[in-house]
Amino acid sequence: MNGPPTPASDAGAPLAWLRHVLRLGRGRQPEVQLARILDLFEEHVYAGEITADGRYVHHASPISVASLIGGPLPSGVLQGAFWESRIVPSDWPAYEAFNRSLLKGEDAEVTYRLVGLDGVTRTLRDRARPRRKADGGILVEGIVSDVTAYEQATARAAEASDRFTSLLDVVGAHVYLTLAMPDGTLEELFQGPGGERLLGGAEPDPEMVNWDAAVHPDDWAAYEAFNQALCRGEDGEVTYRLIGADGITRWVYDRAACRRRPDGVFEVSGIVSDVTERRRLEDDLKRSMDEMQHAHRELEEARAAAELRASTDELTGAFNRRRFAEIATESIASGRERCGLLLLDADHFKQINDAYGHAAGDAVLVGLAGRLGDGLEPGDCLARWGGEEFAVLLRGVESDGDLVERAERLRLAVEAVPIVDGDLRVELTISVGCALASAGAETLDALLETADRCLYAAKHEGRNRVSVVPAAGGAGASRAESEALGLARALAYASSIREGVPEEHAEQVASLAARTAEQLGLHLRTVERCRLGGWLHDVGKLAISEQILMKPGPLDDAEWARMRTHPAVGAAVVGRVATLRHAAPGVRHHHERFAGGGYPDDLAGTAIPVEARIIAAADAYAAMTATRPYSAARTPQESAAELRRSAGSHFDPDVVDALLAVLGLDDERLPNAA
């Protein structure tokens, strides 16, 4: 395997260059200068000896091998023996053959892999020139280049080329790139595979002599007119016959598009397909139209299926949270008709999972979604809101009584008949919280807050009921909330130790999030979710390696991909604890962006839970005003300006306003652009 270009093209020249640099550097620390120069080329120069019995003994090297072995050579270790001990076993035969060539007095080169001290396997290209000694040994001067990136790039390019060729083979078409000159001549730049099939085994030559000669005489006029049109910059298509070298005449369909270059020459991209069979059929035109229409239908069906997958819950087939938020926000804002919002929760669902397993639980959720969907009126909208919770948008609701009546129909439909799946039979009930929108005056967040409080009331009153009266906060849940807060503090403390950040960061985020929720006038339950989510937002980093968390420099792509898993992991951890489960959405979605493009689910706007939007802004402010290993702390005023700058893109503008009001920074404005 050949390596990448190096400072010289043979084994001896780099060594002569080395000696030249050493002579120039005498008295000026030449090894240091050379190390810096060679490090730019990722190369290592060495000198050693291959004994008569085939052993390699390292003599000297002015250059450190740390970059090639992933760290400094261990103290007291012989470099030659250590080097050979790190060679990948499957590459050892090639390395031995390399040494045998040197023993014969022949210049040699070899490519092999070396496992570094850092665990990274590097691909090296080793070139050496021998000088025979009187005792039969061989003095060796060589240069080693790190060609890992080159080999990887070469492999990727080869793979891409193979895939491109395979794709064209499957399609059965021939592609080309041509320059169309103003004088009517064509100059071929590129020809893809497939042309030999159309020419019956003859290869298309760069001058296109074979191709032109194969065009059927009766079709030459149409073929020539097609080419002349390309020289005028006109896109075109033509059907003609090719008489192949195998004696078979094939009909081909040639399509091309032109692009004018600055010098006035047209660059032509074309594709040639074998249409022999279609031309032989009497209903060629009809078949072509049918095929085009069929392809269009498939494309539309694929597009519709893709849109459906992007907007529905994979398990139940109901809308997902994102799509429901879009539909509900638009319906509420339009004010064309009064809407009602229901939040429904499967009662004692954890007991179903514990008793029958998660597969049975999934079957129950599918059955529940089907039962709810069957009970909706045309125009109503059903979504899986999270876990065992569903949301329903009811249109054309006249009053609270009408809202409760329609909610009761759904509750009774679920209660009336057990959900059966194979041997599984579950008598399921649901609790329902209801909220009625005022004509164009409500927001989705406000309706969700009211419906959530009503759902809490329905559960608090014994479950299997509908409530249109929001639950009031009180001391009844204070003990459970206290226990939840204590557990959240403990998890946050463990996470802070793992990440190497002060525990006060989570405490600050929790406090700011709760105060911001209060500033927005949200219910006590939402305030509590914000507080717990603030404590727990980084708990998923317990699953991230310390090597990534404590890395002083920027993370690479793979490390960032791993880091981006922490919100989903944290939500999974929190979701397993009954007293913390309601904080899971805030933990999972606190890295979503208000304008979209965040992670893990790319939610946007009000599809992001309000507690997650609040935690995101509080976390950003706390991070900006804290001193980190990779950044100095900003002032509160600078941080406030940054929050305002990111409002509407990264953060919810209403949340930013409320947070800055809590901080007493609501009068801060963005600095002038000048």
N, C-alpha and C positions, 0 to 999 in steps of 0.2 A: 504493500500500500504506500503510495507516495505521500509525502508530507507537504506542508505549505512552502512558498518561496521563502528563502532565508537570505542573509546578507551576501552569500555567494552560492554558486550553483553546484559546487562539488565539495567533497569532504576536506580537501586540502586548503582551499582558499580561505574558509573561515578561520583556520588555524594560523595561516600566514597573516591574516588581518589582525588576529589576536596578538601575535608577536609584535606586529607593527605598533599597535596601540600601547602594548607594554613598554616598547622602546621609547615611544613618545612620552609616556607618563612617568619615566624614571625620575624619582625625586619629588613627584607630585601625587603620591598615593595612587598609582595606576590601577591597582585592584579595585579600589573604590570607584574610580572613574569607569572602568570597564564593567563593573557590576551594574552600575546605573545604565550604561549603554545597552548591555545585553538584556537587562531586565525589560527594556522596552520591546525587545524581540522575543521575550519569553524563551531565551536560550541559555544553555549551560555548557561551558567548555571544560573538558577534563583531560587528564593524562593518567595512564596506568600501564599495566603489563599483563599479558596473558602468558602464564607459565607453560612449559612444555607439556604438562599434564592437563592443560585446559582450564586451569583456575584463573580467575581475574583478580589482580591485586591493584588496588587504587594507590597511585603515587601522590598526586597533588592536584589541586584545583584552586585557581585564584578567585573563583566565583562561588558564592553560597548556593546550595541546592535547595534552600528552604522553600522557594516558590514551587519547586517540582515535587517535593515530598510532603508538602503540607505542613511545614514547620521546621524548626532547627534540628540538625542531626543530634540524636541523643549522645550525651557525654560518654566517652570511652568506647564508642561503637565504630568499627572500621567501616568507612563509607562504601567500599566496594561490596563487602559482604552484606551490609545493610540494604544497599540498592537492590542486589539480586534477590534478597529475601522478600522484597515488596512487589516483585513482578507477578502479574496474574498467571497462575499455573498453566492455563491453556495457551498462553503466549510463550511459554518457556522453550518449546521446540524451535520457534523462529529465532529466539535469542541465542540458543546454542548454535544454530546454523550460522548466525552472524559471527559468533566467535570463531567457528571453524574456518570461515572465510578469511578472517584476520590471521589465523594461524598459518594459512596458506600464503600469507603475504599479499592478500588481495584487499583493495579498498572495499568497504562493505557498508551497508545501511540496513536498518530494520525498524519496523514500527511495532511497538508493544505497549501494554497498559501497566501502569504502576499504581498501587494502592497507597495513598498518602497517609501521613499520621493523622490528618483531619478526617479520614474516612472517605475522602473524595478519590475516585479512580480517574487518573489522567491518561490520555493517549500521548505517547512520546515517539518522536522520530530520532533515532540514534544513527549518526554517520561517523565513521572513523577511518583513519589511514594508519596502517601498521609499518613498523620498521623492525626488521629481524635482528636479534642479538646472536652473539656467537654461541651462547649456551642453548640455543633452540627456542628461547622465549621470544615474545613479540612485544615491542614497545608500541603503545597505542595512544594516539592523540585523536580526540573526538569532540563532537559537539552534539548536544541533545536539545531538541526543540519541543515545546509543548504545542501539540497540534490538536488538542481536544476540541476546541471551538471549531476549527476547520473541519475536522472529521465529522462533527455533529452537523455542521452546516451542509457538508457534502452529502451526508446521509439523508438529511431532510430534502435537499434539492433533488437527489436521486429518487426519493420516495414520491415527491410531487410530480416529477417527470413521468415516473411509472404510472401514477394515478391518472395523469393527463392522457397518456398514451392508451391506458386501459379504457378510459372513458370514451375516447374517440373510436377505439376498436368496437366497443359495445354499440355506439351510435352508428358505426359503419360509414363515417363521413371523412372527408379529407379537407383540412384547413390550410390556408396559405396567407401570406402577407406580401404585397407587391407594391412597387412604386410605379405610378402611371405618369409618364412624361408628357409634356405638352406636344412633343413631336409625334405622339401616337405609339411610342414604344413602351414596353413593360419590362421592369427589372425585378426579378424575384428576390425577396429578402429572406423568406422563411417558408418552409413547407412541412406540415405535420405528417404523421403516419397515415396510412390508408390509401395513398395515391397508387401504390403498386397493385392494390386489388382492382382499382378502377381501370388500370392499364393492362390487366391480365398478366401481372408478374413483372412488367418493366418498371424500373425505378424512375420517377420524375426527376429529370436533370435540372440544374439551376437555370439553364437557358431556356427551359421548357420546350426543347426541340422534340423530345419524345411525345410530350403531350400534344403539341400543335400537330405533329405528324399523324397522331392517332385520331384526330377529329374527322368525322365522316365528311366526305366531300360535299354531300348535299346539305350539311349543316354548317359549312364553313362561313357562309355569309352572315348567319345569325350570330355565330361565335365571334367573328371579327367585329360586327356592329356592337356587341356587348363590350368588347375590349376598348373600342374607340370611345364609347360612352364613358367608360371608367376614366380614360385620359382627359375627358372634359369635366371630371368631377361628379358624374352622375351615378348615383346608386342604381344597381340593376340586377337582373336575373335572366337566365336563359336556360333552355333545355336543348341538349344536343347529344349526339351519339359519339362514343369512343370505340374504335376498332382495336381491341386488345391484342397483346403479343400472343395470347393463347388462341386467337382466332375468334373470340366471342365478342359480339357487339353489345355494348351496354348503353342504356340511356342514363344520362346524368343531369342533375339539376344544380346549376351553378348560381350562387347568390353572393353579392358583394356590396360593401358600403365604402364610401370614400370620405377621407378627411384631408382638407387642404393644409399643407405645411407652409411655413413662412416663405420658403423659396419658390412657392407656386406649384410645386410638385404635389400630386395627390397620393396619399398613403391608402392603400386598398386592403381591406380585410375581407376574406371570402371563405365560403364553405361549399364543398361539392358533395352531393349525395347521389347514391345509386338509386334511380327511380325506374329501373328496367321493368320490374314486375307491374308497377302501376301503369306504365305506358302500354303494356300488353293487354290490359283490361279495357273492355269497351266502355265501361262506366267510370273511367279514370277520374273525370272531373267530380262526379258525385262522391266517389270514394274519398277523394282528397278533402272535399268540403266536410264530409262526415267525420273524417279523422281530425280535422281542425276543430270542429264543434265538440267532438268528444274530448280532445285535449283541453279545450276551454272549460268544459264542464268539470273535468277532473281538477283543473287549477282552481276553479271556483269552489269546488267541494273541499279541496285541500285547504284553501284559504279560510273557508267557513269553519272547517274542523279545527284549524289552528286558532282562530278567534275564539271558538268554543272552549278549547283547552285553556286558553289564556284567561278566560273569564269565569270558569266553573271550578268547583271543588272536585278533585279527582275521585274521591271516594263516593260522594253522594250524588254528584251530578247537579247539585244546586249551584247558584251563583257563588263565587268566592267573595271575600270581604271587599276586595278592591272594586270589582264590578258593581256590587251592590251599592257601595258608597257613591259611585258615579251616578247610578240610576236614581238613587234616593235624593242626592243633592240637587240634581237637575229637576226632579219632580217637585220637590219642596220649594225651590227657588222660583219655579215658573208661576206658582199660584193659580194654575188653571183649575185645579180641583183640590179639595181638602184631603190630606193624606194622614194616615195613621201608621205608627211604627210599633211593631211587636218584637220583644225579645223573649224567646222561648228556651227553656232549659230542661233537659231530660232529668227527671227526679231520680236520685240515688243511682246515677249511672256508674259511679265508681264501684258500687257493689256488684253490678253486672260484669264489669271487667274483672273484678277480683274473683267472682264465682265461676265465670265461664271462659275467661281469657279475652284478650284484645281482639282476636278474630271474630268472636261472637259479638263483642261490643261494636265492631265495625258493621256487622250485619244488622244490628239493632239500629244504628245510625242511618244506614241505607233505608231500612224499613220506615223509620220515622220521617225521613225526608220525603219518601214516596207518599206516606199518609198525609203529610202537610201539603205537598204539592197538589194532591187530588182535592184537597179542601179549599183551595184558593179560587177566587173568581178571575175571569179574564182581565189582564192588566196588572194583577198583583204580582209581587216579586218575592222570591224566597232565596235566602242565602245561608250558607253555613258560616256562622260568625266566629266560631272558634271552639274546638273540643266538642262538647255535647250541646253547645248553644247555637241556636238558629235565629235569624232575623227575618222579619216579614214586613214588606211595605204594602199597605192596603190603600187603594185609591178610591176616591169618591166616598169618603166617610162623612156622614152627616153630623154626628154628635158623639159624645162619650158613650151614650147608650148603644149606638150603632157599632162603635168600635169594640165595646165589650161583647156584644152579641156575636160579632164575627170571630173574635178571639175565642169565645166559648165554643163555637162550632168546631174550631180546630182542636181545642182541648178534648172535647167529647169524642171527636173522630179518632184521636189517639187512644183514649181510655177504653172505648167501646169494644175493640177487638184486639186480642193479643197479637204481638208481632211474632211470626213463625218463620223459621229458617231451618229446614231440615228437621233435626231432632230438637232444635232450640225453640222454646216457647216462653216469651217474656210478656208479662202484663205491665205495660209501660204507662206512666203518666207524665205530664209536663206541667211546669209552672210558667205563667205568662205575665209579662209586664207590658203595659200599654201606654202609649203617649200619642196625643192628638195634636197635629200641627195647626197653628193659627195661620190664617190666610197670608202666605208669603212672608210671615214675620219670624218664623222659626229657622234655626239652622239644624243640620244633621247632628252636630255635637250636642246641642241642647236637647233634641229629642232622644238621643241615645242616653244621655244622662238621666232624663226623666224616666224612660222605659227601664233603665237598669235599676233605678231606685224602686220602681214598681215591682220589678221582678224580685228584688230582694225582699220586698214586703210580702209577695206571694209565697216565697219560700219560708219566710219567718212565721207566716200564719199557718203553716202546715203543709205546703206544697199542693200540687194537683188543683190549682185554682188560678183565676185570672184577677189581676189587680190593676186598677187605674189610679190608685191612690199611692203616691210615693211614700216609701218608708222614711221616717225621721231618724237622724242619728241619735244615739243614746248610749247609756252605760252598759247596755246588755252585751255588747260585743267588746267592751273595753278589755276584758281579761284575755280573750282570744287575740285581740289586736296587740296587746302587750307581749304575749308569747310570740306572735309572729314577728314583732319588731325585734325582740331579743334574738330570735333565730336569724333574722336578716342581718343584724349587727355581727353575729358570729361568722356568717358566711362572708360578709364584706371584709371582716378582719382577715380571714384566711386568704381571700383573694388579694388583699393589699400586700400581705407578706409575700405571696407568690410573685406579684408584679413588681415589688420593690417600691411602692408608692405609699405615702402616709395614709393611715386609716381615715384621717380627717377629710380626704377627698370625697369618699363615699358619703360621709356624714354631711359635708357641705352640699353635695348634689341632692341628698334626701331633703335637707332643710329648704333649699331654694325651690325644689320641685313642689313641695307641699305648700309653701307660702305663695308660689305662683298660682297654683290651683285655687287657693283661697282667694287670691286677687281676682281671678277670673270668675268667682262666684260659683265654683263647682261644688257638687255635693260632698259630704264628709267621706263617703266611700271612695270617691274619686281622689280626694285629697290623700286618703290613706294609701291608695294604690300608687300615687305619685311618691309618697314618702318611702314605701317599701321598695318600689322600683328604683328609686334613687340609691338606696342602700345596696341593691342587688344588681345594678346594671352591668357591672363588670365581673359577676361571679363566674361567667363562662370562661374567663381567662385562667381558671384553675386547670382547664384542659389544654392550655397552650404551654409549650415547652419554655423553660427559663431561658434557653438560648435565644429564642425569639423575643421574649418579653424584655430581657435585659440587654439586647443588642444595642451597642452605642451608636451605630450608624444606621443608614436607611435599610429597610427591609427589601428583599428581592421579591419577585412576583410570587414565587411559591410560598414564601413566608407571609406575604400579605394575604394570599388565599387562605392560609391556615388561620391568620389573625381574624379574618372576616367571619370565621365560624363561631366566634365567641358569643354573639347575641343569641343565635339559635341554640347553642349548647346551654347557655345560661337559662334560657326559657325552659328547656327540657328539664334541667335540674330543679328549677323553681316549681315547675308544673307537677313534680312528683311529691311535693309537700302540700298537704291539704290546706294549711293555714296561710300558705304563700301563693297558692295557685292563681289567685285573681290578679297577682302582680306580673304574671308571666308575659302578657302582651306588651306591657311597657318595657320589659327587659328585651324581648325579641326584636322590637321595632325601633329602638332608640337610635339606630344608625340609618334609618330611612331618611330620605330627603323630601322636603315639602313639595318640590317641583319634580320629584321622581329621580331615579338613578341611584338610590341608596341600596342598602342590603339589610337583611337577606332576601327580601321578597319584592323589592322595587315598588313599594307602595308609594302613593302620592296623596297630597291634600288630606281631606278628612277620612280617607281610607286608613290613614295611620291613626292608631288609637291616640286619643288626646293626651293620655298620660305619657305615651312615648314621645310625643311632640314636646311636652314640657320637660321631660328628663333630658332630651337631646340638647335643648337650649341651656339648661342648668349645668349639664356636664361640660358643655363647651366653655361656658363662662368660668367654671371652676378650674378647668384645665389651662385656660389662657392666663389666669391670674396666679397660677402656681409655677414654681421653678421646677423644671424637668431637666434631666441630663442632656437632652437634645435641644432645649430652648429656654431662654430666660423668661421670667414672669413679665406679663404686660400689666400696665396700670389699669385700674377699673375703667377709666375713661377710654383708653385704647380698646379694651375688651368690649365695652358698650358700643363703640363705633363699629367694631367688627361684626357684632351681632346684628346691628341695623343694616350693615352692608350685605349680610347674608339672609336677611329677612325676605321671604318670598321665594328664595331659591333653596337654601338649606333648611331654614327654620320657618315655622308658622309666624307670620307677622303679628298676630294677636298675642301669641305666647311671648314673643320678644318684648312687646309693649308692656305686658303684665310683669315680666321678669325685671325689666329695667325700672318699673315703678316700685317693685319690692326693694330693689337695690338703691333707690333714690337717685337713679341715673337717667330718669325719663326725660330730663331736659337736655341730655347729651345729643349732639347732632354729628352727622358725618363731617369730617374735615373737608375744606374746599379742595376741589380737584387740582387747583393751582398749587 
